């Protein structure tokens, strides 16, 4: 399991996130975005936002200190269970204040890449169920076998793609 934490020294939630990980014995890599411009650019490219803390747990993005989501992802990473889409996502607000899961990266060769998803897309539904944030996407895809239809925004255009997962 890999955990990256993007922080700044004056961020109280960053200190809480690091303390939380330390108390659980979770090894992590810290990037101080106030001093490391490359790390700051990676964080913005990954999330589309400039706020800290940002945690990346085995490719899954958590914005802010969301204790429940972090615990959930640590448990999933520790057990080796993944939904297998091949995406790193973060919470997003789209045009007309629609919410969704912002795609930060698409793993080469993954089901999401084969379906045509790109960095910057915002996933807004899975099998016609609304997706308001990254946690919704994780919940709706964690036990899927076969395929799902993903609704997403690319710019102002709403699109769909069928993602075929391993059975």
VMD Tcl script that builds the backbone (N, CA, C; Angstrom):
set m [mol new atoms 501]
animate dup $m
set s [atomselect $m all]
$s set {name element resname resid chain x y z} {
  {N N UNK 1 A 0.848 -1.177 0.000}
  {CA C UNK 1 A 0.000 0.000 0.000}
  {C C UNK 1 A 0.891 1.236 0.000}
  {N N UNK 2 A 0.529 2.215 -0.831}
  {CA C UNK 2 A 1.253 3.483 -0.871}
  {C C UNK 2 A 0.304 4.600 -0.438}
  {N N UNK 3 A 0.812 5.451 0.462}
  {CA C UNK 3 A 0.042 6.593 0.942}
  {C C UNK 3 A 0.902 7.840 0.764}
  {N N UNK 4 A 0.386 8.801 -0.001}
  {CA C UNK 4 A 1.032 10.101 -0.166}
  {C C UNK 4 A 0.160 11.136 0.518}
  {N N UNK 5 A 0.811 12.082 1.220}
  {CA C UNK 5 A 0.084 13.135 1.919}
  {C C UNK 5 A 0.657 14.476 1.481}
  {N N UNK 6 A -0.184 15.296 0.852}
  {CA C UNK 6 A 0.204 16.639 0.436}
  {C C UNK 6 A -0.241 17.597 1.535}
  {N N UNK 7 A 0.703 18.364 2.055}
  {CA C UNK 7 A 0.460 19.192 3.234}
  {C C UNK 7 A 1.076 20.585 3.083}
  {N N UNK 8 A 0.819 21.400 4.097}
  {CA C UNK 8 A 1.558 22.644 4.313}
  {C C UNK 8 A 1.719 22.791 5.828}
  {N N UNK 9 A 2.768 23.470 6.277}
  {CA C UNK 9 A 3.060 23.529 7.713}
  {C C UNK 9 A 1.993 24.233 8.548}
  {N N UNK 10 A 1.203 25.119 7.968}
  {CA C UNK 10 A 0.218 25.881 8.739}
  {C C UNK 10 A -1.171 25.259 8.716}
  {N N UNK 11 A -1.311 24.112 8.129}
  {CA C UNK 11 A -2.617 23.462 7.964}
  {C C UNK 11 A -2.915 22.544 9.144}
  {N N UNK 12 A -3.901 22.920 9.956}
  {CA C UNK 12 A -4.283 22.113 11.107}
  {C C UNK 12 A -4.809 20.736 10.724}
  {N N UNK 13 A -5.600 20.668 9.640}
  {CA C UNK 13 A -6.123 19.376 9.202}
  {C C UNK 13 A -5.008 18.468 8.687}
  {N N UNK 14 A -3.955 19.054 8.147}
  {CA C UNK 14 A -2.793 18.262 7.712}
  {C C UNK 14 A -2.158 17.579 8.915}
  {N N UNK 15 A -2.002 18.324 10.012}
  {CA C UNK 15 A -1.423 17.752 11.230}
  {C C UNK 15 A -2.315 16.635 11.765}
  {N N UNK 16 A -3.630 16.832 11.723}
  {CA C UNK 16 A -4.551 15.785 12.184}
  {C C UNK 16 A -4.438 14.535 11.319}
  {N N UNK 17 A -4.352 14.710 10.008}
  {CA C UNK 17 A -4.246 13.568 9.102}
  {C C UNK 17 A -2.965 12.786 9.363}
  {N N UNK 18 A -1.857 13.487 9.536}
  {CA C UNK 18 A -0.579 12.799 9.798}
  {C C UNK 18 A -0.604 12.092 11.149}
  {N N UNK 19 A -1.183 12.733 12.162}
  {CA C UNK 19 A -1.302 12.107 13.479}
  {C C UNK 19 A -2.158 10.836 13.382}
  {N N UNK 20 A -3.263 10.926 12.643}
  {CA C UNK 20 A -4.160 9.796 12.422}
  {C C UNK 20 A -3.385 8.615 11.799}
  {N N UNK 21 A -2.610 8.898 10.771}
  {CA C UNK 21 A -1.834 7.840 10.114}
  {C C UNK 21 A -0.753 7.292 11.048}
  {N N UNK 22 A -0.071 8.177 11.757}
  {CA C UNK 22 A 0.983 7.748 12.679}
  {C C UNK 22 A 0.432 6.848 13.786}
  {N N UNK 23 A -0.731 7.218 14.330}
  {CA C UNK 23 A -1.340 6.414 15.401}
  {C C UNK 23 A -1.682 5.005 14.941}
  {N N UNK 24 A -1.891 4.833 13.653}
  {CA C UNK 24 A -2.241 3.521 13.102}
  {C C UNK 24 A -1.035 2.804 12.505}
  {N N UNK 25 A 0.130 3.429 12.611}
  {CA C UNK 25 A 1.349 2.811 12.099}
  {C C UNK 25 A 1.410 2.755 10.581}
  {N N UNK 26 A 0.720 3.678 9.919}
  {CA C UNK 26 A 0.689 3.712 8.455}
  {C C UNK 26 A 1.877 4.530 7.960}
  {N N UNK 27 A 2.722 3.910 7.152}
  {CA C UNK 27 A 3.857 4.610 6.548}
  {C C UNK 27 A 3.339 5.452 5.394}
  {N N UNK 28 A 3.814 6.689 5.291}
  {CA C UNK 28 A 3.364 7.580 4.226}
  {C C UNK 28 A 4.498 8.470 3.759}
  {N N UNK 29 A 4.315 9.028 2.568}
  {CA C UNK 29 A 5.261 9.971 1.994}
  {C C UNK 29 A 4.603 11.341 2.061}
  {N N UNK 30 A 5.308 12.297 2.683}
  {CA C UNK 30 A 4.756 13.638 2.854}
  {C C UNK 30 A 5.371 14.592 1.845}
  {N N UNK 31 A 4.514 15.420 1.252}
  {CA C UNK 31 A 4.955 16.435 0.306}
  {C C UNK 31 A 4.445 17.786 0.784}
  {N N UNK 32 A 5.372 18.681 1.135}
  {CA C UNK 32 A 5.030 20.023 1.594}
  {C C UNK 32 A 4.875 20.916 0.370}
  {N N UNK 33 A 3.629 21.192 -0.002}
  {CA C UNK 33 A 3.368 21.947 -1.226}
  {C C UNK 33 A 3.750 23.415 -1.113}
  {N N UNK 34 A 3.999 23.894 0.106}
  {CA C UNK 34 A 4.436 25.284 0.259}
  {C C UNK 34 A 5.907 25.451 -0.100}
  {N N UNK 35 A 6.638 24.345 -0.103}
  {CA C UNK 35 A 8.074 24.400 -0.395}
  {C C UNK 35 A 8.462 23.633 -1.658}
  {N N UNK 36 A 7.604 22.750 -2.110}
  {CA C UNK 36 A 7.919 21.865 -3.234}
  {C C UNK 36 A 6.947 22.148 -4.379}
  {N N UNK 37 A 7.384 22.981 -5.329}
  {CA C UNK 37 A 6.523 23.389 -6.438}
  {C C UNK 37 A 6.097 22.196 -7.295}
  {N N UNK 38 A 6.999 21.230 -7.504}
  {CA C UNK 38 A 6.635 20.045 -8.292}
  {C C UNK 38 A 5.506 19.266 -7.619}
  {N N UNK 39 A 5.599 19.129 -6.300}
  {CA C UNK 39 A 4.543 18.428 -5.559}
  {C C UNK 39 A 3.233 19.202 -5.646}
  {N N UNK 40 A 3.300 20.517 -5.550}
  {CA C UNK 40 A 2.089 21.339 -5.655}
  {C C UNK 40 A 1.436 21.153 -7.024}
  {N N UNK 41 A 2.239 21.119 -8.073}
  {CA C UNK 41 A 1.698 20.912 -9.423}
  {C C UNK 41 A 1.094 19.518 -9.565}
  {N N UNK 42 A 1.751 18.489 -9.019}
  {CA C UNK 42 A 1.194 17.122 -9.057}
  {C C UNK 42 A -0.154 17.082 -8.358}
  {N N UNK 43 A -0.231 17.738 -7.193}
  {CA C UNK 43 A -1.474 17.739 -6.429}
  {C C UNK 43 A -2.597 18.412 -7.223}
  {N N UNK 44 A -2.326 19.554 -7.819}
  {CA C UNK 44 A -3.342 20.259 -8.597}
  {C C UNK 44 A -3.734 19.436 -9.821}
  {N N UNK 45 A -2.773 18.817 -10.486}
  {CA C UNK 45 A -3.084 17.975 -11.647}
  {C C UNK 45 A -3.931 16.776 -11.245}
  {N N UNK 46 A -3.683 16.251 -10.072}
  {CA C UNK 46 A -4.416 15.084 -9.594}
  {C C UNK 46 A -5.833 15.428 -9.162}
  {N N UNK 47 A -6.006 16.573 -8.510}
  {CA C UNK 47 A -7.296 16.905 -7.896}
  {C C UNK 47 A -8.043 18.041 -8.576}
  {N N UNK 48 A -7.342 18.879 -9.314}
  {CA C UNK 48 A -7.971 20.059 -9.871}
  {C C UNK 48 A -8.154 21.155 -8.846}
  {N N UNK 49 A -7.584 20.983 -7.652}
  {CA C UNK 49 A -7.740 21.951 -6.567}
  {C C UNK 49 A -6.401 22.225 -5.906}
  {N N UNK 50 A -6.365 23.322 -5.115}
  {CA C UNK 50 A -5.122 23.711 -4.460}
  {C C UNK 50 A -5.154 23.527 -2.945}
  {N N UNK 51 A -6.254 23.074 -2.364}
  {CA C UNK 51 A -6.369 22.949 -0.915}
  {C C UNK 51 A -5.692 21.704 -0.377}
  {N N UNK 52 A -5.201 21.797 0.855}
  {CA C UNK 52 A -4.600 20.667 1.559}
  {C C UNK 52 A -5.389 20.432 2.841}
  {N N UNK 53 A -5.305 19.248 3.404}
  {CA C UNK 53 A -4.507 18.109 2.970}
  {C C UNK 53 A -5.171 17.349 1.826}
  {N N UNK 54 A -4.318 16.682 1.064}
  {CA C UNK 54 A -4.758 15.718 0.064}
  {C C UNK 54 A -4.016 14.433 0.383}
  {N N UNK 55 A -4.768 13.352 0.526}
  {CA C UNK 55 A -4.178 12.036 0.735}
  {C C UNK 55 A -4.454 11.194 -0.496}
  {N N UNK 56 A -3.456 10.443 -0.919}
  {CA C UNK 56 A -3.622 9.517 -2.037}
  {C C UNK 56 A -3.272 8.135 -1.490}
  {N N UNK 57 A -4.288 7.283 -1.405}
  {CA C UNK 57 A -4.122 5.947 -0.824}
  {C C UNK 57 A -4.298 4.939 -1.943}
  {N N UNK 58 A -3.186 4.334 -2.344}
  {CA C UNK 58 A -3.193 3.390 -3.473}
  {C C UNK 58 A -3.951 3.945 -4.667}
  {N N UNK 59 A -3.683 5.217 -4.991}
  {CA C UNK 59 A -4.276 5.835 -6.165}
  {C C UNK 59 A -5.635 6.477 -5.952}
  {N N UNK 60 A -6.236 6.299 -4.783}
  {CA C UNK 60 A -7.539 6.889 -4.486}
  {C C UNK 60 A -7.327 8.193 -3.722}
  {N N UNK 61 A -7.948 9.266 -4.188}
  {CA C UNK 61 A -7.714 10.600 -3.645}
  {C C UNK 61 A -8.745 10.940 -2.574}
  {N N UNK 62 A -8.247 11.523 -1.471}
  {CA C UNK 62 A -9.111 12.040 -0.409}
  {C C UNK 62 A -8.760 13.515 -0.237}
  {N N UNK 63 A -9.753 14.374 -0.404}
  {CA C UNK 63 A -9.550 15.806 -0.184}
  {C C UNK 63 A -9.943 16.132 1.242}
  {N N UNK 64 A -9.063 16.805 1.952}
  {CA C UNK 64 A -9.333 17.159 3.343}
  {C C UNK 64 A -9.129 15.967 4.262}
  {N N UNK 65 A -9.377 16.191 5.536}
  {CA C UNK 65 A -9.224 15.121 6.526}
  {C C UNK 65 A -10.590 14.461 6.731}
  {N N UNK 66 A -10.904 13.536 5.835}
  {CA C UNK 66 A -12.162 12.789 5.871}
  {C C UNK 66 A -11.858 11.435 6.521}
  {N N UNK 67 A -11.950 11.392 7.836}
  {CA C UNK 67 A -11.558 10.222 8.625}
  {C C UNK 67 A -12.240 8.935 8.138}
  {N N UNK 68 A -13.553 8.989 7.871}
  {CA C UNK 68 A -14.275 7.783 7.443}
  {C C UNK 68 A -13.778 7.269 6.102}
  {N N UNK 69 A -13.578 8.175 5.151}
  {CA C UNK 69 A -13.088 7.754 3.830}
  {C C UNK 69 A -11.670 7.207 3.933}
  {N N UNK 70 A -10.829 7.842 4.738}
  {CA C UNK 70 A -9.450 7.368 4.906}
  {C C UNK 70 A -9.452 5.973 5.514}
  {N N UNK 71 A -10.241 5.776 6.570}
  {CA C UNK 71 A -10.317 4.446 7.186}
  {C C UNK 71 A -10.803 3.406 6.182}
  {N N UNK 72 A -11.805 3.762 5.408}
  {CA C UNK 72 A -12.345 2.841 4.410}
  {C C UNK 72 A -11.285 2.468 3.382}
  {N N UNK 73 A -10.567 3.451 2.859}
  {CA C UNK 73 A -9.545 3.174 1.852}
  {C C UNK 73 A -8.370 2.398 2.433}
  {N N UNK 74 A -8.000 2.695 3.680}
  {CA C UNK 74 A -6.912 1.935 4.311}
  {C C UNK 74 A -7.320 0.476 4.486}
  {N N UNK 75 A -8.571 0.239 4.844}
  {CA C UNK 75 A -9.056 -1.134 4.999}
  {C C UNK 75 A -9.076 -1.847 3.656}
  {N N UNK 76 A -9.548 -1.149 2.619}
  {CA C UNK 76 A -9.581 -1.747 1.278}
  {C C UNK 76 A -8.165 -2.043 0.800}
  {N N UNK 77 A -7.258 -1.079 0.958}
  {CA C UNK 77 A -5.877 -1.270 0.507}
  {C C UNK 77 A -5.214 -2.400 1.275}
  {N N UNK 78 A -5.493 -2.479 2.562}
  {CA C UNK 78 A -4.907 -3.530 3.379}
  {C C UNK 78 A -5.387 -4.913 3.001}
  {N N UNK 79 A -6.611 -5.007 2.487}
  {CA C UNK 79 A -7.158 -6.300 2.085}
  {C C UNK 79 A -6.933 -6.598 0.611}
  {N N UNK 80 A -6.406 -5.648 -0.128}
  {CA C UNK 80 A -6.146 -5.872 -1.539}
  {C C UNK 80 A -7.381 -5.852 -2.419}
  {N N UNK 81 A -8.532 -5.405 -1.915}
  {CA C UNK 81 A -9.745 -5.354 -2.722}
  {C C UNK 81 A -9.825 -3.995 -3.401}
  {N N UNK 82 A -10.047 -4.003 -4.696}
  {CA C UNK 82 A -10.188 -2.760 -5.450}
  {C C UNK 82 A -11.305 -2.924 -6.449}
  {N N UNK 83 A -11.948 -1.858 -6.807}
  {CA C UNK 83 A -13.025 -1.955 -7.779}
  {C C UNK 83 A -12.498 -2.226 -9.171}
  {N N UNK 84 A -11.241 -1.929 -9.441}
  {CA C UNK 84 A -10.650 -2.298 -10.711}
  {C C UNK 84 A -10.951 -1.393 -11.885}
  {N N UNK 85 A -11.495 -0.192 -11.661}
  {CA C UNK 85 A -11.747 0.713 -12.776}
  {C C UNK 85 A -10.455 1.262 -13.360}
  {N N UNK 86 A -9.447 1.431 -12.487}
  {CA C UNK 86 A -8.186 2.001 -12.943}
  {C C UNK 86 A -8.172 3.513 -12.901}
  {N N UNK 87 A -8.893 4.092 -11.940}
  {CA C UNK 87 A -9.002 5.544 -11.817}
  {C C UNK 87 A -8.535 6.028 -10.459}
  {N N UNK 88 A -7.995 7.226 -10.428}
  {CA C UNK 88 A -7.844 7.980 -9.192}
  {C C UNK 88 A -8.846 9.109 -9.279}
  {N N UNK 89 A -9.664 9.252 -8.240}
  {CA C UNK 89 A -10.728 10.255 -8.284}
  {C C UNK 89 A -10.740 11.095 -7.018}
  {N N UNK 90 A -11.355 12.265 -7.136}
  {CA C UNK 90 A -11.553 13.173 -6.005}
  {C C UNK 90 A -12.944 13.777 -6.141}
  {N N UNK 91 A -13.446 14.351 -5.060}
  {CA C UNK 91 A -14.746 15.016 -5.115}
  {C C UNK 91 A -14.679 16.194 -6.080}
  {N N UNK 92 A -15.799 16.448 -6.775}
  {CA C UNK 92 A -15.816 17.524 -7.765}
  {C C UNK 92 A -17.171 18.221 -7.769}
  {N N UNK 93 A -17.154 19.459 -8.198}
  {CA C UNK 93 A -18.383 20.186 -8.513}
  {C C UNK 93 A -18.252 20.580 -9.975}
  {N N UNK 94 A -19.240 20.211 -10.799}
  {CA C UNK 94 A -19.175 20.455 -12.232}
  {C C UNK 94 A -19.991 21.678 -12.604}
  {N N UNK 95 A -20.157 21.865 -13.881}
  {CA C UNK 95 A -20.965 22.955 -14.388}
  {C C UNK 95 A -22.361 22.876 -13.791}
  {N N UNK 96 A -22.981 23.997 -13.578}
  {CA C UNK 96 A -24.329 24.076 -13.005}
  {C C UNK 96 A -24.375 23.405 -11.632}
  {N N UNK 97 A -23.269 23.437 -10.930}
  {CA C UNK 97 A -23.101 22.903 -9.570}
  {C C UNK 97 A -23.447 21.417 -9.439}
  {N N UNK 98 A -23.381 20.661 -10.524}
  {CA C UNK 98 A -23.534 19.206 -10.419}
  {C C UNK 98 A -22.321 18.652 -9.720}
  {N N UNK 99 A -22.549 17.685 -8.872}
  {CA C UNK 99 A -21.438 17.072 -8.160}
  {C C UNK 99 A -21.053 15.776 -8.844}
  {N N UNK 100 A -19.881 15.260 -8.494}
  {CA C UNK 100 A -19.433 14.004 -9.065}
  {C C UNK 100 A -18.073 13.626 -8.544}
  {N N UNK 101 A -17.417 12.716 -9.259}
  {CA C UNK 101 A -16.076 12.246 -8.918}
  {C C UNK 101 A -15.133 12.673 -10.039}
  {N N UNK 102 A -14.220 13.596 -9.726}
  {CA C UNK 102 A -13.253 14.130 -10.688}
  {C C UNK 102 A -12.182 13.084 -10.961}
  {N N UNK 103 A -11.928 12.797 -12.228}
  {CA C UNK 103 A -10.910 11.818 -12.606}
  {C C UNK 103 A -9.558 12.518 -12.660}
  {N N UNK 104 A -8.679 12.151 -11.726}
  {CA C UNK 104 A -7.336 12.734 -11.680}
  {C C UNK 104 A -6.352 11.983 -12.558}
  {N N UNK 105 A -6.436 10.661 -12.557}
  {CA C UNK 105 A -5.576 9.847 -13.418}
  {C C UNK 105 A -6.355 8.634 -13.899}
  {N N UNK 106 A -5.932 8.139 -15.061}
  {CA C UNK 106 A -6.477 6.909 -15.628}
  {C C UNK 106 A -5.286 5.995 -15.882}
  {N N UNK 107 A -5.273 4.843 -15.216}
  {CA C UNK 107 A -4.148 3.911 -15.346}
  {C C UNK 107 A -4.120 3.336 -16.762}
  {N N UNK 108 A -2.956 3.375 -17.429}
  {CA C UNK 108 A -2.846 2.806 -18.776}
  {C C UNK 108 A -3.238 1.323 -18.777}
  {N N UNK 109 A -4.009 0.944 -19.775}
  {CA C UNK 109 A -4.437 -0.440 -19.918}
  {C C UNK 109 A -5.600 -0.841 -19.029}
  {N N UNK 110 A -6.114 0.087 -18.234}
  {CA C UNK 110 A -7.193 -0.222 -17.289}
  {C C UNK 110 A -8.541 -0.276 -18.008}
  {N N UNK 111 A -9.552 -0.860 -17.344}
  {CA C UNK 111 A -10.897 -0.851 -17.927}
  {C C UNK 111 A -11.388 0.574 -18.239}
  {N N UNK 112 A -11.069 1.546 -17.381}
  {CA C UNK 112 A -11.496 2.932 -17.623}
  {C C UNK 112 A -10.839 3.501 -18.876}
  {N N UNK 113 A -9.566 3.199 -19.084}
  {CA C UNK 113 A -8.895 3.690 -20.299}
  {C C UNK 113 A -9.495 3.032 -21.540}
  {N N UNK 114 A -9.740 1.726 -21.470}
  {CA C UNK 114 A -10.339 1.027 -22.616}
  {C C UNK 114 A -11.733 1.573 -22.942}
  {N N UNK 115 A -12.442 2.075 -21.921}
  {CA C UNK 115 A -13.778 2.645 -22.128}
  {C C UNK 115 A -13.724 4.090 -22.606}
  {N N UNK 116 A -12.529 4.699 -22.594}
  {CA C UNK 116 A -12.386 6.050 -23.119}
  {C C UNK 116 A -12.438 7.166 -22.112}
  {N N UNK 117 A -12.384 6.862 -20.809}
  {CA C UNK 117 A -12.360 7.941 -19.816}
  {C C UNK 117 A -11.003 8.636 -19.839}
  {N N UNK 118 A -11.018 9.944 -19.545}
  {CA C UNK 118 A -9.799 10.753 -19.555}
  {C C UNK 118 A -9.662 11.525 -18.248}
  {N N UNK 119 A -8.439 11.918 -17.971}
  {CA C UNK 119 A -8.180 12.829 -16.854}
  {C C UNK 119 A -9.023 14.083 -17.081}
  {N N UNK 120 A -9.673 14.562 -16.017}
  {CA C UNK 120 A -10.499 15.753 -16.113}
  {C C UNK 120 A -11.976 15.460 -16.291}
  {N N UNK 121 A -12.322 14.220 -16.694}
  {CA C UNK 121 A -13.734 13.846 -16.754}
  {C C UNK 121 A -14.296 13.864 -15.335}
  {N N UNK 122 A -15.593 14.074 -15.209}
  {CA C UNK 122 A -16.259 14.053 -13.908}
  {C C UNK 122 A -17.377 13.015 -13.982}
  {N N UNK 123 A -17.239 11.947 -13.211}
  {CA C UNK 123 A -18.227 10.873 -13.202}
  {C C UNK 123 A -19.426 11.329 -12.384}
  {N N UNK 124 A -20.626 11.259 -13.004}
  {CA C UNK 124 A -21.843 11.747 -12.354}
  {C C UNK 124 A -22.878 10.643 -12.118}
  {N N UNK 125 A -22.656 9.443 -12.715}
  {CA C UNK 125 A -23.583 8.337 -12.458}
  {C C UNK 125 A -22.920 6.999 -12.741}
  {N N UNK 126 A -23.431 5.966 -12.064}
  {CA C UNK 126 A -23.038 4.580 -12.310}
  {C C UNK 126 A -24.334 3.794 -12.445}
  {N N UNK 127 A -24.535 3.190 -13.608}
  {CA C UNK 127 A -25.774 2.463 -13.885}
  {C C UNK 127 A -27.000 3.299 -13.509}
  {N N UNK 128 A -26.989 4.556 -13.929}
  {CA C UNK 128 A -28.076 5.528 -13.730}
  {C C UNK 128 A -28.253 5.993 -12.284}
  {N N UNK 129 A -27.404 5.552 -11.352}
  {CA C UNK 129 A -27.463 6.041 -9.973}
  {C C UNK 129 A -26.553 7.267 -9.867}
  {N N UNK 130 A -27.057 8.367 -9.312}
  {CA C UNK 130 A -26.234 9.582 -9.205}
  {C C UNK 130 A -24.992 9.364 -8.341}
  {N N UNK 131 A -23.892 9.976 -8.768}
  {CA C UNK 131 A -22.632 9.966 -8.029}
  {C C UNK 131 A -22.357 11.399 -7.612}
  {N N UNK 132 A -22.348 11.652 -6.304}
  {CA C UNK 132 A -22.111 13.001 -5.801}
  {C C UNK 132 A -20.662 13.258 -5.433}
  {N N UNK 133 A -19.878 12.180 -5.213}
  {CA C UNK 133 A -18.497 12.355 -4.771}
  {C C UNK 133 A -17.713 11.066 -4.988}
  {N N UNK 134 A -16.434 11.108 -4.654}
  {CA C UNK 134 A -15.557 9.948 -4.859}
  {C C UNK 134 A -16.005 8.750 -4.029}
  {N N UNK 135 A -16.511 8.999 -2.836}
  {CA C UNK 135 A -16.963 7.911 -1.977}
  {C C UNK 135 A -18.174 7.200 -2.588}
  {N N UNK 136 A -19.080 7.930 -3.215}
  {CA C UNK 136 A -20.217 7.308 -3.907}
  {C C UNK 136 A -19.719 6.376 -5.009}
  {N N UNK 137 A -18.732 6.834 -5.775}
  {CA C UNK 137 A -18.195 6.004 -6.856}
  {C C UNK 137 A -17.606 4.718 -6.295}
  {N N UNK 138 A -16.837 4.837 -5.218}
  {CA C UNK 138 A -16.244 3.657 -4.582}
  {C C UNK 138 A -17.338 2.695 -4.120}
  {N N UNK 139 A -18.359 3.230 -3.487}
  {CA C UNK 139 A -19.444 2.388 -2.976}
  {C C UNK 139 A -20.178 1.672 -4.116}
  {N N UNK 140 A -20.470 2.393 -5.187}
  {CA C UNK 140 A -21.254 1.824 -6.290}
  {C C UNK 140 A -20.476 0.853 -7.157}
  {N N UNK 141 A -19.140 0.897 -7.102}
  {CA C UNK 141 A -18.348 0.027 -7.973}
  {C C UNK 141 A -17.536 -1.022 -7.230}
  {N N UNK 142 A -17.530 -0.982 -5.897}
  {CA C UNK 142 A -16.639 -1.868 -5.141}
  {C C UNK 142 A -16.962 -3.349 -5.312}
  {N N UNK 143 A -18.200 -3.708 -5.518}
  {CA C UNK 143 A -18.562 -5.125 -5.631}
  {C C UNK 143 A -19.075 -5.499 -7.011}
  {N N UNK 144 A -18.845 -4.640 -7.998}
  {CA C UNK 144 A -19.370 -4.891 -9.342}
  {C C UNK 144 A -18.534 -5.952 -10.048}
  {N N UNK 145 A -19.221 -6.861 -10.687}
  {CA C UNK 145 A -18.589 -7.848 -11.564}
  {C C UNK 145 A -19.257 -7.699 -12.920}
  {N N UNK 146 A -18.531 -7.892 -13.979}
  {CA C UNK 146 A -19.125 -7.755 -15.307}
  {C C UNK 146 A -18.892 -6.375 -15.865}
  {N N UNK 147 A -19.938 -5.554 -15.910}
  {CA C UNK 147 A -19.778 -4.219 -16.483}
  {C C UNK 147 A -20.696 -3.219 -15.794}
  {N N UNK 148 A -20.361 -1.948 -15.965}
  {CA C UNK 148 A -21.182 -0.844 -15.478}
  {C C UNK 148 A -21.217 0.226 -16.562}
  {N N UNK 149 A -22.284 1.013 -16.561}
  {CA C UNK 149 A -22.372 2.161 -17.458}
  {C C UNK 149 A -22.090 3.400 -16.619}
  {N N UNK 150 A -21.051 4.111 -16.997}
  {CA C UNK 150 A -20.604 5.307 -16.293}
  {C C UNK 150 A -21.108 6.525 -17.068}
  {N N UNK 151 A -21.826 7.412 -16.372}
  {CA C UNK 151 A -22.194 8.701 -16.941}
  {C C UNK 151 A -21.175 9.723 -16.484}
  {N N UNK 152 A -20.696 10.548 -17.389}
  {CA C UNK 152 A -19.662 11.512 -17.003}
  {C C UNK 152 A -19.768 12.778 -17.831}
  {N N UNK 153 A -19.179 13.826 -17.289}
  {CA C UNK 153 A -19.102 15.114 -17.971}
  {C C UNK 153 A -17.684 15.261 -18.524}
  {N N UNK 154 A -17.612 15.677 -19.774}
  {CA C UNK 154 A -16.330 16.060 -20.370}
  {C C UNK 154 A -16.547 17.487 -20.845}
  {N N UNK 155 A -15.995 18.411 -20.064}
  {CA C UNK 155 A -16.317 19.808 -20.314}
  {C C UNK 155 A -17.787 20.018 -19.987}
  {N N UNK 156 A -18.544 20.555 -20.910}
  {CA C UNK 156 A -19.979 20.767 -20.698}
  {C C UNK 156 A -20.822 19.668 -21.327}
  {N N UNK 157 A -20.169 18.684 -21.941}
  {CA C UNK 157 A -20.895 17.608 -22.621}
  {C C UNK 157 A -21.068 16.399 -21.702}
  {N N UNK 158 A -22.312 15.914 -21.607}
  {CA C UNK 158 A -22.580 14.712 -20.826}
  {C C UNK 158 A -22.416 13.498 -21.739}
  {N N UNK 159 A -21.672 12.496 -21.253}
  {CA C UNK 159 A -21.356 11.321 -22.058}
  {C C UNK 159 A -21.579 10.061 -21.226}
  {N N UNK 160 A -21.535 8.904 -21.886}
  {CA C UNK 160 A -21.623 7.618 -21.202}
  {C C UNK 160 A -20.586 6.681 -21.781}
  {N N UNK 161 A -20.156 5.745 -20.949}
  {CA C UNK 161 A -19.237 4.703 -21.390}
  {C C UNK 161 A -19.528 3.431 -20.603}
  {N N UNK 162 A -19.445 2.308 -21.290}
  {CA C UNK 162 A -19.582 1.033 -20.597}
  {C C UNK 162 A -18.187 0.572 -20.237}
  {N N UNK 163 A -18.010 0.283 -18.938}
  {CA C UNK 163 A -16.728 -0.206 -18.458}
  {C C UNK 163 A -16.894 -1.691 -18.149}
  {N N UNK 164 A -16.069 -2.494 -18.801}
  {CA C UNK 164 A -16.145 -3.945 -18.599}
  {C C UNK 164 A -15.063 -4.335 -17.600}
  {N N UNK 165 A -15.523 -4.919 -16.487}
  {CA C UNK 165 A -14.629 -5.329 -15.411}
  {C C UNK 165 A -14.429 -6.837 -15.463}
  {N N UNK 166 A -13.369 -7.278 -14.829}
  {CA C UNK 166 A -13.142 -8.722 -14.736}
  {C C UNK 166 A -14.237 -9.357 -13.919}
  {N N UNK 167 A -14.652 -10.558 -14.265}
  {CA C UNK 167 A -15.704 -11.218 -13.494}
  {C C UNK 167 A -15.141 -11.904 -12.291}
}
mol reanalyze $m
mol bondsrecalc $m
mol representation Tube
mol addrep $m
